[in-house]
Amino acid sequence: MLRKLSLAVAVSCASTTTVWAAEAPLSTRTDLVSVYQEAVDNNADLAAARAQYGAQKEVVPQARAGLLPNLSGGAQVANVRTDIDQPSAVANRSAQSYQATLAQPLFRADRWFQYQAAKDVNEQAALQLSATEQNLILQTAESYFNVLRSQDNLASTKAEEAAFKRQLDQSNERFDVGLSDKTDVLQSQASYDTARANRIVAQRQVDDAFEALITLTNRQYNSIQGIVHTLPILPPAPNDAKAWVDTAAKQNLNLLASNYAVSSAEQTLKQRKAGHLPTLDAVAKYEKGDNDSFGFSNPNAFGTPYGGNVEQRTLALQVNIPIYSGGLTSSQVRQSYAQLDQTEQQREGLRRQIVENTRNLHRAVNTDVEQVQARRQSIISNQSAVEATEIGYQVGTRNIVDVLDAQRQLYTSVRNYNNTRYDYILDNLRLKQAAGTLNPGDLQDLTRYLKADYNPDKDFLPPDLAKAAEAQLKARP
């Protein structure tokens, strides 16, 4: 009796195949939170966002400066040439002067609204930075679990390759004793060659996934901890799409930032309208210099020629009334109206997108919950189908194509199961991000289900399924 091929046997064969790098010691395997900390410390995009916020928040002191006193000082050194017609004479004198001016805005409506707009811009920038920091949590999880996904995919592909290799060997044995024709051998060879090619691609995908993790953190990783199959697969709490949408409307960071963008545009519109208003400044000025600097060598200045130094103090209220600026102010008002409408429409578009994403992700998580259970059962069903098809092949009611197709469906169901597991984890995190509640604690919660000695070649299947498959194999004659 030919030895029947089962999932447990294929896994056992695959785990002894040397196509994957040597396992790293447990002490060197990195967990999810450690990867996140490395990303926080070394991620280039986050560093750029922090620098951008550092630049944007300076708009507040810059706008506030327009409302505060302005003190300036200066000095002048000149040569003064005086021509006098009667009597005809020419005089050259040096002129030196010093001055200091203090100006305090008393009424500058445009600058006040500019300052209010700057504060809104600062709040918007702070929220955008927080959104970037929150997005890094999701990026870390996506990169981390994409590595695990690719490793499990490689493990199942290796198991599939081992299964087709054993099928090829059996086909050759049957051909040698005259129990099958050359077609069975060629069909088995084609399936094995395809599985081998798929395994090579899967190996590259593992390397690519690790490379993405290195790009995220600027750190090299040899191995990371895997997620156990006992991770609870539960519906979102609360399992109410409206509740999640309401939370997103209040807490989504990008939506909150768009609110400040609209507020800033409103203040900018007020600033432009204030360009029609008068301005009032208090000015104090102090000047000191020789007579030539002030023109006091002219006898008409004091009635008699004055040749000494001059010291002058001035206190004034300076009013400026804008009358006509070529239409500039009116044009800026119209421009601000259009920009305000733009930001309001952008906020509305973002709100609708967030509502859509939140609802879709809520449905996705619930679908993932059902899918994980269904995919898990499909592995058992496909395993039974493989066993039944192999028996049918041995008694002549099935052909080799049926056996190969059954095996191919089995390993497809394994990959679908693992993909759905990781989709469930990531969709949960994406739902929390859409609602604005995602935080590092969510990654910490996942680390409770990480396995330090996770071996993809053995652990890509739930242990109870592997044991059930092995028991099923032993139970058959």
Backbone torsions as a table, in degrees:
resi	resn	phi	psi	omega
1	MET	NA	130.4	179.1
2	LEU	-69.4	145.2	178.7
3	ARG	-73.9	124.1	-176.8
4	LYS	-74.7	144.0	178.4
5	LEU	-87.7	131.3	176.5
6	SER	-131.8	168.2	179.2
7	LEU	-61.5	-41.6	-179.1
8	ALA	-61.6	-41.9	179.1
9	VAL	-65.5	-42.6	-179.7
10	ALA	-62.2	-41.5	178.6
11	VAL	-63.1	-42.1	179.6
12	SER	-62.5	-41.5	178.4
13	CYS	-66.7	-42.5	-177.5
14	ALA	-64.9	-36.5	-176.5
15	SER	-69.8	-16.5	177.8
16	THR	-99.0	-1.0	-179.9
17	THR	-82.2	129.3	-176.1
18	THR	-89.7	83.2	174.9
19	VAL	-127.5	2.5	-178.6
20	TRP	-126.0	148.3	-177.5
21	ALA	-58.6	154.6	178.7
22	ALA	-57.6	140.4	-178.6
23	GLU	-63.5	137.5	178.1
24	ALA	-76.1	151.5	175.8
25	PRO	-57.7	150.6	-177.3
26	LEU	-58.1	-33.4	-176.7
27	SER	-68.0	-20.1	-177.9
28	THR	-98.1	-2.4	-179.3
29	ARG	-79.0	126.6	-173.9
30	THR	-89.2	141.2	177.3
31	ASP	-98.2	176.9	-172.6
32	LEU	-65.6	-43.5	-177.9
33	VAL	-66.6	-37.6	178.5
34	SER	-64.3	-39.9	177.0
35	VAL	-63.4	-40.5	179.0
36	TYR	-63.6	-42.4	178.4
37	GLN	-62.4	-39.0	176.3
38	GLU	-64.2	-38.2	178.7
39	ALA	-66.0	-42.5	179.2
40	VAL	-61.2	-39.0	-176.3
41	ASP	-80.1	-26.3	-169.1
42	ASN	-127.3	-4.7	-176.3
43	ASN	-67.7	127.2	-176.4
44	ALA	-69.7	-38.3	-179.5
45	ASP	-64.8	-40.2	178.7
46	LEU	-67.2	-41.2	178.0
47	ALA	-61.7	-40.3	178.2
48	ALA	-65.6	-39.4	178.9
49	ALA	-64.8	-38.6	178.0
50	ARG	-66.1	-40.7	177.7
51	ALA	-65.2	-38.9	178.3
52	GLN	-62.8	-42.0	177.8
53	TYR	-64.9	-39.5	177.1
54	GLY	-58.9	-34.8	178.4
55	ALA	-76.2	-42.5	-175.2
56	GLN	-68.4	-33.2	-176.8
57	LYS	-70.9	-12.3	177.7
58	GLU	-73.1	-9.7	178.3
59	VAL	-65.7	-24.7	-179.2
60	VAL	-69.3	-55.5	177.6
61	PRO	-63.2	-29.4	178.1
62	GLN	-67.9	-41.2	178.1
63	ALA	-71.6	-36.9	179.4
64	ARG	-65.6	-29.4	-179.8
65	ALA	-60.4	-28.0	178.9
66	GLY	-70.2	-13.1	179.2
67	LEU	-102.6	-7.8	-175.9
68	LEU	-99.1	163.2	179.0
69	PRO	-58.6	148.5	178.6
70	ASN	-122.2	119.4	-178.5
71	LEU	-115.1	128.4	179.6
72	SER	-135.9	153.5	178.1
73	GLY	-137.6	159.5	-179.6
74	GLY	-161.5	169.0	178.7
75	ALA	-143.4	154.6	-178.9
76	GLN	-140.7	131.7	173.5
77	VAL	-122.7	123.5	-175.6
78	ALA	-142.9	164.9	173.0
79	ASN	-113.8	122.6	-175.1
80	VAL	-105.6	125.8	176.8
81	ARG	-110.8	124.1	-178.3
82	THR	-117.3	125.3	175.2
83	ASP	-107.8	127.2	179.0
84	ILE	-117.9	123.6	-177.9
85	ASP	-72.0	-46.6	-175.6
86	GLN	-126.3	114.1	-10.9
87	PRO	-72.6	156.9	-177.2
88	SER	-65.2	118.8	179.9
89	ALA	-159.1	155.6	176.8
90	VAL	-129.6	131.3	179.5
91	ALA	-127.1	133.7	174.4
92	ASN	-114.6	124.2	179.9
93	ARG	-133.9	152.0	172.5
94	SER	-86.1	146.1	-179.2
95	ALA	-128.6	128.8	178.2
96	GLN	-130.4	140.0	177.7
97	SER	-151.5	157.1	177.7
98	TYR	-134.4	143.5	179.0
99	GLN	-147.0	152.2	174.8
100	ALA	-136.0	136.3	-177.4
101	THR	-129.3	130.0	175.9
102	LEU	-117.1	121.9	-179.5
103	ALA	-122.9	128.8	178.4
104	GLN	-120.1	113.5	176.5
105	PRO	-62.8	131.2	176.5
106	LEU	-104.0	-38.8	176.8
107	PHE	-140.5	104.3	177.6
108	ARG	-137.0	81.2	-175.9
109	ALA	-61.1	-38.2	-178.6
110	ASP	-63.1	-40.7	-179.7
111	ARG	-70.0	-33.8	178.2
112	TRP	-63.9	-46.0	179.3
113	PHE	-69.2	-31.4	175.0
114	GLN	-62.7	-39.8	177.9
115	TYR	-64.8	-42.5	177.5
116	GLN	-62.8	-41.4	177.8
117	ALA	-63.4	-38.5	179.6
118	ALA	-63.7	-39.2	178.1
119	LYS	-64.3	-38.3	176.7
120	ASP	-66.1	-39.1	177.5
121	VAL	-62.2	-39.4	178.9
122	ASN	-64.2	-43.5	178.1
123	GLU	-64.6	-39.2	177.4
124	GLN	-62.5	-44.1	-179.7
125	ALA	-64.1	-38.7	179.1
126	ALA	-63.9	-41.1	179.2
127	LEU	-69.4	-36.2	177.7
128	GLN	-65.2	-37.4	175.4
129	LEU	-65.0	-43.1	177.9
130	SER	-61.7	-37.4	177.7
131	ALA	-65.6	-38.1	177.1
132	THR	-65.4	-42.4	178.1
133	GLU	-63.9	-40.2	178.0
134	GLN	-67.0	-38.9	179.7
135	ASN	-64.7	-29.0	178.2
136	LEU	-64.7	-31.8	176.1
137	ILE	-60.3	-47.6	-179.8
138	LEU	-67.4	-41.9	178.5
139	GLN	-59.0	-41.2	178.9
140	THR	-62.3	-47.2	179.8
141	ALA	-62.7	-42.4	-179.8
142	GLU	-62.7	-45.2	-180.0
143	SER	-65.9	-41.8	-178.2
144	TYR	-64.3	-50.8	-176.3
145	PHE	-76.2	-19.9	171.9
146	ASN	-67.9	-33.0	173.9
147	VAL	-64.1	-48.1	179.5
148	LEU	-63.4	-39.5	178.9
149	ARG	-60.7	-46.3	-178.6
150	SER	-67.6	-34.8	177.3
151	GLN	-67.0	-43.0	177.5
152	ASP	-65.8	-36.9	177.1
153	ASN	-63.5	-40.8	177.3
154	LEU	-63.7	-43.1	-179.0
155	ALA	-61.4	-43.7	179.8
156	SER	-68.8	-33.8	178.2
157	THR	-68.4	-37.7	175.7
158	LYS	-65.3	-41.5	177.6
159	ALA	-63.2	-39.5	177.7
160	GLU	-64.9	-41.9	178.0
161	GLU	-61.2	-43.2	178.9
162	ALA	-63.3	-38.2	179.9
163	ALA	-64.7	-45.7	179.7
164	PHE	-68.7	-29.7	176.5
165	LYS	-66.8	-42.6	176.9
166	ARG	-65.6	-37.2	177.3
167	GLN	-64.8	-38.8	176.9
168	LEU	-63.4	-42.4	178.8
169	ASP	-62.7	-41.9	178.8
170	GLN	-65.1	-39.2	178.6
171	SER	-63.5	-40.4	177.0
172	ASN	-64.1	-41.0	179.0
173	GLU	-63.8	-43.6	179.7
174	ARG	-65.9	-36.9	178.5
175	PHE	-66.5	-39.7	-178.6
176	ASP	-64.0	-31.0	-179.2
177	VAL	-99.3	6.4	175.2
178	GLY	81.4	17.6	-179.8
179	LEU	-89.0	-9.7	178.3
180	SER	-150.1	167.4	-179.5
181	ASP	-100.8	-179.0	-177.0
182	LYS	-65.3	-25.5	-179.0
183	THR	-60.7	-39.9	179.0
184	ASP	-61.9	-40.6	179.4
185	VAL	-64.6	-43.9	-178.5
186	LEU	-67.1	-38.9	177.4
187	GLN	-63.8	-43.0	178.5
188	SER	-65.8	-39.0	179.1
189	GLN	-64.8	-41.1	179.6
190	ALA	-63.5	-42.6	179.6
191	SER	-66.0	-40.2	179.2
192	TYR	-65.2	-43.7	-179.7
193	ASP	-62.5	-40.1	178.0
194	THR	-64.5	-43.3	179.2
195	ALA	-63.5	-38.3	179.0
196	ARG	-64.9	-42.3	177.7
197	ALA	-63.4	-40.7	178.1
198	ASN	-63.6	-36.3	178.7
199	ARG	-65.7	-37.7	178.2
200	ILE	-64.1	-42.7	177.3
201	VAL	-64.1	-41.9	179.9
202	ALA	-62.3	-36.4	177.4
203	GLN	-64.2	-41.4	177.4
204	ARG	-63.7	-37.7	179.7
205	GLN	-64.7	-33.8	174.8
206	VAL	-63.6	-46.8	179.4
207	ASP	-61.8	-40.7	179.0
208	ASP	-63.8	-39.3	-179.5
209	ALA	-66.1	-41.0	176.2
210	PHE	-65.2	-35.7	179.5
211	GLU	-64.3	-39.4	177.5
212	ALA	-63.9	-35.9	178.0
213	LEU	-67.0	-38.0	177.9
214	ILE	-66.6	-41.4	177.9
215	THR	-61.7	-37.8	-178.5
216	LEU	-67.5	-38.3	-170.7
217	THR	-115.2	-11.5	-175.2
218	ASN	59.9	33.6	178.4
219	ARG	-132.8	148.0	180.0
220	GLN	-91.0	136.0	178.7
221	TYR	-126.9	134.4	176.2
222	ASN	-96.6	-32.8	-177.8
223	SER	-160.6	148.5	178.3
224	ILE	-128.9	161.3	-179.4
225	GLN	-76.0	142.7	-177.7
226	GLY	-98.1	165.1	-178.8
227	ILE	-92.7	135.9	-178.3
228	VAL	-79.8	160.4	-178.0
229	HIS	-80.1	-5.2	178.6
230	THR	-88.3	6.2	175.6
231	LEU	-55.3	126.2	-179.4
232	PRO	-62.1	130.5	177.9
233	ILE	-106.5	96.2	-171.5
234	LEU	-124.2	152.1	175.1
235	PRO	-64.3	160.1	178.2
236	PRO	-64.9	148.1	179.2
237	ALA	-119.3	121.4	-1.8
238	PRO	-75.4	151.8	-179.7
239	ASN	-87.5	61.2	-177.2
240	ASP	-141.1	112.3	-176.2
241	ALA	-60.1	-39.1	-178.3
242	LYS	-62.8	-39.8	179.3
243	ALA	-63.0	-39.1	178.5
244	TRP	-68.4	-39.8	178.8
245	VAL	-64.3	-42.3	179.1
246	ASP	-62.6	-40.2	177.5
247	THR	-64.6	-40.7	179.1
248	ALA	-63.6	-38.5	-179.9
249	ALA	-64.0	-27.5	-178.1
250	LYS	-95.4	-27.2	-169.0
251	GLN	-123.8	-11.6	179.6
252	ASN	-59.2	123.6	-171.2
253	LEU	-66.4	-39.4	-179.9
254	ASN	-67.2	-36.0	178.6
255	LEU	-69.5	-40.0	176.6
256	LEU	-63.0	-39.2	178.0
257	ALA	-63.8	-36.9	179.6
258	SER	-67.5	-29.4	175.7
259	ASN	-63.1	-41.5	178.3
260	TYR	-70.7	-29.4	175.8
261	ALA	-64.2	-40.4	177.5
262	VAL	-66.8	-43.6	179.6
263	SER	-62.1	-39.6	177.8
264	SER	-64.1	-40.3	178.3
265	ALA	-64.8	-35.8	177.4
266	GLU	-65.6	-42.2	178.9
267	GLN	-67.8	-35.5	177.0
268	THR	-64.9	-37.8	176.7
269	LEU	-61.9	-43.2	177.5
270	LYS	-62.8	-37.5	178.7
271	GLN	-62.1	-42.7	-179.7
272	ARG	-67.3	-39.7	177.9
273	LYS	-63.9	-34.1	180.0
274	ALA	-67.8	-9.4	176.1
275	GLY	-64.2	-16.3	177.0
276	HIS	-84.8	-10.6	-173.3
277	LEU	-90.0	153.4	175.9
278	PRO	-70.9	162.2	176.7
279	THR	-121.5	151.2	-179.5
280	LEU	-135.9	125.8	179.4
281	ASP	-128.1	146.1	169.5
282	ALA	-97.9	129.1	-174.7
283	VAL	-125.8	129.1	172.7
284	ALA	-120.3	129.9	-174.7
285	LYS	-134.4	136.8	178.0
286	TYR	-126.6	131.4	-179.2
287	GLU	-135.3	143.6	177.1
288	LYS	-147.5	136.3	178.5
289	GLY	179.7	180.0	178.3
290	ASP	-77.8	171.5	-172.5
291	ASN	-63.0	-30.2	-178.1
292	ASP	-67.0	-28.8	179.2
293	SER	-67.7	-30.0	-177.3
294	PHE	-103.9	-4.4	-178.6
295	GLY	78.6	18.8	-176.9
296	PHE	-82.4	-1.2	173.4
297	SER	-71.6	-12.4	175.5
298	ASN	-74.4	125.2	-178.3
299	PRO	-56.8	-27.2	-176.8
300	ASN	-71.3	-14.7	-177.6
301	ALA	-64.8	-46.1	179.0
302	PHE	-122.4	8.7	-177.9
303	GLY	90.5	-23.6	177.9
304	THR	-136.8	154.2	178.5
305	PRO	-58.5	137.6	179.6
306	TYR	-126.6	125.2	-175.1
307	GLY	-119.3	6.7	-178.6
308	GLY	-91.7	-174.1	176.6
309	ASN	-74.7	155.1	-177.2
310	VAL	-122.1	136.3	174.5
311	GLU	-126.3	126.5	-173.0
312	GLN	-133.4	133.1	177.2
313	ARG	-120.7	138.4	-178.1
314	THR	-134.1	131.4	169.8
315	LEU	-120.3	129.7	-174.2
316	ALA	-150.5	154.0	166.5
317	LEU	-105.7	125.7	-174.0
318	GLN	-114.3	117.2	180.0
319	VAL	-108.4	134.6	176.1
320	ASN	-125.4	124.1	-178.8
321	ILE	-113.4	111.5	178.5
322	PRO	-71.0	129.3	-179.0
323	ILE	-110.8	-52.1	180.0
324	TYR	-154.0	129.5	-179.4
325	SER	-124.4	30.7	178.5
326	GLY	74.8	16.4	-179.7
327	GLY	87.5	6.2	-177.1
328	LEU	-62.6	-49.7	-176.6
329	THR	-61.7	-44.9	179.5
330	SER	-62.2	-39.2	178.2
331	SER	-65.2	-40.8	179.2
332	GLN	-66.1	-33.6	176.2
333	VAL	-64.9	-45.9	178.9
334	ARG	-62.3	-40.7	178.0
335	GLN	-60.9	-42.2	-178.9
336	SER	-67.3	-36.5	174.9
337	TYR	-59.2	-45.2	-179.6
338	ALA	-65.3	-40.4	-179.8
339	GLN	-68.3	-36.0	176.0
340	LEU	-64.0	-43.9	177.6
341	ASP	-61.3	-39.0	179.0
342	GLN	-60.8	-49.6	-177.8
343	THR	-65.8	-35.0	177.7
344	GLU	-66.3	-40.6	178.8
345	GLN	-69.0	-37.2	177.5
346	GLN	-64.6	-40.3	177.2
347	ARG	-63.2	-43.0	179.7
348	GLU	-64.0	-41.4	177.2
349	GLY	-62.5	-41.9	178.1
350	LEU	-64.4	-41.3	179.4
351	ARG	-60.6	-45.3	179.6
352	ARG	-63.3	-40.1	-179.7
353	GLN	-65.4	-39.5	179.7
354	ILE	-67.1	-40.7	177.1
355	VAL	-61.3	-45.3	179.2
356	GLU	-61.8	-47.9	-178.7
357	ASN	-61.9	-41.0	-178.5
358	THR	-64.4	-45.8	178.7
359	ARG	-64.2	-44.1	-179.6
360	ASN	-62.6	-42.0	-178.7
361	LEU	-69.9	-33.8	175.7
362	HIS	-62.4	-44.0	176.8
363	ARG	-65.3	-38.0	-178.1
364	ALA	-62.7	-42.5	-179.9
365	VAL	-63.9	-44.7	178.1
366	ASN	-62.9	-38.4	176.7
367	THR	-65.3	-41.2	179.2
368	ASP	-60.4	-40.3	179.6
369	VAL	-58.2	-46.8	179.8
370	GLU	-70.0	-36.5	-178.3
371	GLN	-65.0	-41.7	-178.2
372	VAL	-58.4	-45.4	180.0
373	GLN	-65.9	-41.5	-179.1
374	ALA	-67.2	-41.9	179.1
375	ARG	-65.5	-36.9	178.0
376	ARG	-61.2	-44.9	179.1
377	GLN	-67.8	-32.5	-179.1
378	SER	-65.5	-28.9	176.5
379	ILE	-63.8	-45.8	179.2
380	ILE	-63.1	-43.7	-179.3
381	SER	-63.8	-43.4	179.7
382	ASN	-69.0	-33.0	175.1
383	GLN	-61.8	-44.4	177.8
384	SER	-63.7	-36.9	178.9
385	ALA	-64.5	-39.8	177.9
386	VAL	-62.1	-46.4	-179.3
387	GLU	-61.0	-45.1	-178.6
388	ALA	-65.6	-39.4	-179.6
389	THR	-66.7	-37.7	178.7
390	GLU	-64.9	-39.4	177.7
391	ILE	-64.8	-43.5	177.7
392	GLY	-61.8	-35.4	178.2
393	TYR	-66.0	-39.3	-178.1
394	GLN	-68.6	-32.5	-178.7
395	VAL	-94.3	-2.2	173.3
396	GLY	95.5	6.2	179.4
397	THR	-91.3	-12.9	176.6
398	ARG	-128.1	154.6	178.8
399	ASN	-106.3	178.4	-175.4
400	ILE	-65.9	-31.2	179.0
401	VAL	-63.0	-39.3	177.8
402	ASP	-62.4	-42.0	-179.4
403	VAL	-64.8	-46.6	-178.3
404	LEU	-64.6	-40.3	178.5
405	ASP	-64.2	-40.3	179.3
406	ALA	-63.6	-42.1	178.2
407	GLN	-65.3	-41.2	179.7
408	ARG	-62.8	-41.0	178.0
409	GLN	-64.5	-35.1	179.3
410	LEU	-62.0	-48.0	-176.9
411	TYR	-75.6	-26.5	171.4
412	THR	-64.1	-41.0	178.5
413	SER	-65.9	-32.9	176.9
414	VAL	-65.4	-46.6	179.6
415	ARG	-64.8	-39.7	178.3
416	ASN	-62.6	-38.8	178.9
417	TYR	-61.8	-49.3	-178.7
418	ASN	-66.9	-39.5	177.4
419	ASN	-60.8	-40.5	-180.0
420	THR	-67.5	-36.2	176.6
421	ARG	-58.7	-48.1	-178.9
422	TYR	-71.5	-32.8	174.6
423	ASP	-61.6	-39.7	179.6
424	TYR	-61.4	-45.6	-179.4
425	ILE	-62.2	-48.7	-175.1
426	LEU	-71.9	-37.2	178.2
427	ASP	-64.6	-35.6	174.9
428	ASN	-60.5	-45.7	179.9
429	LEU	-66.9	-38.0	178.9
430	ARG	-66.4	-37.3	177.7
431	LEU	-63.5	-42.2	178.8
432	LYS	-66.8	-36.6	177.3
433	GLN	-64.9	-43.3	178.9
434	ALA	-60.8	-36.1	179.8
435	ALA	-81.4	-8.8	179.3
436	GLY	82.0	14.3	-176.8
437	THR	-106.4	-2.1	-178.0
438	LEU	-64.9	133.4	-179.9
439	ASN	-149.9	167.1	-178.2
440	PRO	-57.9	-24.8	178.2
441	GLY	-60.7	-27.0	177.9
442	ASP	-67.0	-34.6	175.1
443	LEU	-70.7	-39.2	178.5
444	GLN	-60.7	-38.6	178.2
445	ASP	-62.6	-36.9	-178.9
446	LEU	-70.7	-28.0	-177.7
447	THR	-64.6	-19.6	177.8
448	ARG	-66.1	-19.5	-177.9
449	TYR	-110.0	18.2	175.0
450	LEU	-90.2	146.0	-177.5
451	LYS	-114.9	117.0	-175.2
452	ALA	-65.1	-33.4	-178.4
453	ASP	-102.0	30.5	-179.7
454	TYR	-61.9	125.4	177.8
455	ASN	-119.3	106.9	-175.6
456	PRO	-54.1	-36.5	-177.5
457	ASP	-64.7	-21.9	-179.8
458	LYS	-113.0	-27.6	-170.7
459	ASP	-103.8	7.4	-179.7
460	PHE	-72.8	-11.9	175.3
461	LEU	-112.5	147.9	172.9
462	PRO	-59.0	135.6	-175.7
463	PRO	-60.2	-33.0	-179.3
464	ASP	-69.3	-32.6	177.6
465	LEU	-70.0	-40.8	179.1
466	ALA	-62.9	-40.9	179.5
467	LYS	-68.0	-38.1	178.9
468	ALA	-64.6	-39.6	178.8
469	ALA	-66.0	-40.3	179.7
470	GLU	-66.2	-41.6	178.5
471	ALA	-63.9	-38.3	179.6
472	GLN	-63.6	-38.5	179.9
473	LEU	-65.4	-44.2	-177.7
474	LYS	-69.4	-27.5	-177.4
475	ALA	-73.2	-18.2	-177.0
476	ARG	-91.0	144.5	178.8
477	PRO	-72.5	NA	NA
